[in-house]
Amino acid sequence: MNNGKEQQGRSKVESFQILYARYFKQVYYSAFSITKDRELAHDVVQETFLKAYRHFDSLKQHDQKEAWLKVVSRNVAIDMYRKRCRELSSYRALRDADRSETDVERTIVDQEFLSGLLSSLEPIYRQSLLLVYEYGLTYEQLADCQQTSIGAVKSRIHRAKQKLRGAALQMETNVGVPAHFILRQK
């Protein structure tokens, strides 16, 4: 009795190997045409033939083995492709969220550093920079506010930027952080 099951098992394995050898390329090309990815197509082939092995007894009685394998491989390929797309989109969302957190942290550090640099400036230079770049005043509006000429405002802004760059470079040599990471020109 044991010998009959072994022979039946062996014949099932041999029959499956023949089925696999006969239809492997067709299943692979069908999967690759959907997924456009070699590794994913190999995964589809593996999953398709696993299903074929699980249902081999009913498949042996089925006359249209090739059609059955094509339908199963197409469905498996579509499922795996959709799953890969979902995984990639969730990965991208996580990556973008991580980037935005890093950008926010970097902005906070940059703002704190810039506040420290601005506080080291003389009040007239600090006021000029803040009114132009923070509050959006034009040079003409700033000249009216400070009761001076437009040329004087341009000079103050230029000198203030130079002093900020000098202070940032000084910190770079003291701290070792590149100034272009710390102070971005506007």
C-alpha positions as CSV (number, residue, x, y, z in Angstrom):
1,M,0.0,0.0,0.0
2,N,2.8,2.3,0.9
3,N,4.5,1.5,-2.4
4,G,1.4,2.6,-4.4
5,K,1.3,6.0,-2.7
6,E,5.1,6.5,-3.3
7,Q,4.6,5.6,-6.9
8,Q,1.6,7.9,-7.2
9,G,3.5,10.7,-5.4
10,R,6.5,10.2,-7.7
11,S,4.3,10.2,-10.8
12,K,2.7,13.5,-9.5
13,V,6.1,15.1,-9.1
14,E,7.3,13.8,-12.5
15,S,4.0,15.0,-14.1
16,F,4.4,18.4,-12.5
17,Q,8.0,18.7,-13.6
18,I,6.9,18.0,-17.2
19,L,4.2,20.7,-16.8
20,Y,6.7,23.1,-15.4
21,A,9.2,22.5,-18.1
22,R,6.6,22.8,-20.8
23,Y,4.9,26.1,-19.6
24,F,7.6,27.9,-17.7
25,K,8.6,30.3,-20.5
26,Q,5.0,31.1,-21.3
27,V,4.1,31.9,-17.7
28,Y,7.3,33.9,-17.3
29,Y,6.7,36.0,-20.4
30,S,3.1,36.6,-19.5
31,A,4.1,37.8,-16.1
32,F,6.9,39.9,-17.4
33,S,4.6,41.6,-19.9
34,I,2.5,42.8,-17.0
35,T,5.0,43.6,-14.3
36,K,7.9,44.8,-16.5
37,D,10.3,43.6,-13.7
38,R,12.3,40.4,-13.9
39,E,12.4,39.7,-10.2
40,L,8.7,40.3,-9.8
41,A,8.0,38.1,-12.9
42,H,10.0,35.3,-11.3
43,D,8.0,35.7,-8.1
44,V,4.8,35.4,-10.2
45,V,6.1,32.2,-11.9
46,Q,6.8,30.7,-8.5
47,E,3.4,31.6,-7.1
48,T,1.6,30.4,-10.2
49,F,3.3,27.0,-10.1
50,L,2.7,26.7,-6.4
51,K,-1.0,27.2,-7.1
52,A,-0.7,24.7,-9.9
53,Y,0.9,22.1,-7.6
54,R,-1.7,22.6,-4.9
55,H,-4.5,22.1,-7.4
56,F,-2.6,19.6,-9.5
57,D,-5.1,16.8,-9.1
58,S,-8.0,18.9,-10.5
59,L,-5.6,20.4,-13.1
60,K,-4.7,16.9,-14.4
61,Q,-8.3,16.3,-15.3
62,H,-8.5,19.8,-16.9
63,D,-8.0,19.8,-20.6
64,Q,-6.9,23.4,-20.9
65,K,-3.8,23.4,-18.7
66,E,-2.2,26.2,-20.7
67,A,-5.2,28.4,-20.5
68,W,-5.6,27.8,-16.8
69,L,-1.9,28.6,-16.2
70,K,-2.2,31.8,-18.2
71,V,-5.2,33.0,-16.3
72,V,-3.6,32.2,-12.9
73,S,-0.3,33.8,-13.9
74,R,-2.1,36.9,-15.2
75,N,-4.1,37.3,-12.0
76,V,-1.1,36.7,-9.8
77,A,1.0,39.2,-11.8
78,I,-1.7,41.9,-11.5
79,D,-2.1,41.2,-7.7
80,M,1.7,41.4,-7.1
81,Y,2.1,44.4,-9.3
82,R,-0.6,46.3,-7.4
83,K,0.9,45.2,-4.1
84,R,4.3,46.5,-5.2
85,C,2.8,49.8,-6.3
86,R,1.0,50.2,-2.9
87,E,4.2,49.4,-1.1
88,L,6.2,51.9,-3.1
89,S,3.6,54.6,-2.6
90,S,3.6,54.1,1.1
91,Y,7.4,54.0,1.2
92,R,7.5,57.3,-0.8
93,A,4.9,58.8,1.6
94,L,7.0,57.8,4.6
95,R,10.2,59.1,3.0
96,D,8.6,62.4,2.1
97,A,7.2,62.8,5.7
98,D,10.7,62.1,7.1
99,R,12.2,64.6,4.7
100,S,9.7,67.3,5.7
101,E,10.4,66.7,9.4
102,T,14.1,67.0,8.7
103,D,13.5,70.2,6.7
104,V,11.4,71.6,9.6
105,E,14.2,70.8,12.1
106,R,16.8,72.3,9.8
107,T,14.7,75.4,9.4
108,I,14.3,75.8,13.2
109,V,18.0,75.4,13.7
110,D,18.7,77.9,10.8
111,Q,16.3,80.4,12.3
112,E,17.8,80.1,15.8
113,F,21.3,80.5,14.3
114,L,20.2,83.5,12.2
115,S,18.6,85.1,15.2
116,G,21.9,84.8,17.0
117,L,23.8,86.3,14.1
118,L,21.2,89.1,13.8
119,S,21.5,90.0,17.5
120,S,25.3,90.4,17.0
121,L,24.6,93.3,14.4
122,E,24.4,96.9,15.3
123,P,20.7,97.9,15.7
124,I,20.5,100.1,12.5
125,Y,21.8,97.1,10.4
126,R,19.5,94.6,12.1
127,Q,16.5,96.9,11.7
128,S,17.3,97.4,8.0
129,L,17.6,93.7,7.2
130,L,14.5,92.8,9.2
131,L,12.3,95.5,7.6
132,V,13.4,94.5,4.1
133,Y,13.6,90.7,4.3
134,E,11.2,89.9,7.1
135,Y,8.5,92.5,6.7
136,G,8.9,93.0,2.9
137,L,9.5,96.8,2.8
138,T,11.0,98.2,-0.3
139,Y,14.1,100.3,-0.2
140,E,12.0,103.4,-0.8
141,Q,9.7,102.6,2.1
142,L,12.7,101.9,4.4
143,A,14.3,105.1,3.4
144,D,11.1,107.0,4.3
145,C,10.9,105.1,7.6
146,Q,14.5,105.8,8.5
147,Q,14.4,109.3,7.1
148,T,17.4,108.8,4.9
149,S,18.2,108.3,1.2
150,I,17.7,105.2,-0.9
151,G,21.5,105.0,-1.5
152,A,22.1,105.0,2.3
153,V,19.5,102.1,2.7
154,K,21.3,100.1,0.0
155,S,24.6,100.7,1.7
156,R,23.3,99.6,5.1
157,I,21.7,96.4,3.6
158,H,25.0,95.6,1.8
159,R,27.1,96.2,4.9
160,A,24.7,94.2,7.1
161,K,24.9,91.2,4.7
162,Q,28.7,91.5,4.7
163,K,28.8,91.5,8.5
164,L,26.5,88.5,8.7
165,R,28.6,86.6,6.2
166,G,31.7,87.5,8.2
167,A,30.1,86.3,11.5
168,A,28.9,83.1,9.8
169,L,32.4,82.4,8.5
170,Q,33.8,83.1,11.9
171,M,31.5,80.6,13.4
172,E,32.4,78.1,10.7
173,T,36.0,78.2,11.7
174,N,35.1,78.0,15.4
175,V,32.4,75.3,15.2
176,G,33.3,73.5,11.9
177,V,29.9,73.8,10.3
178,P,30.0,75.2,6.7
179,A,28.6,78.7,6.5
180,H,26.5,77.9,3.4
181,F,24.5,75.4,5.6
182,I,24.0,78.1,8.2
183,L,23.4,81.3,6.3
184,R,21.7,81.3,2.9
185,Q,21.8,84.4,0.9
186,K,18.5,85.9,-0.1
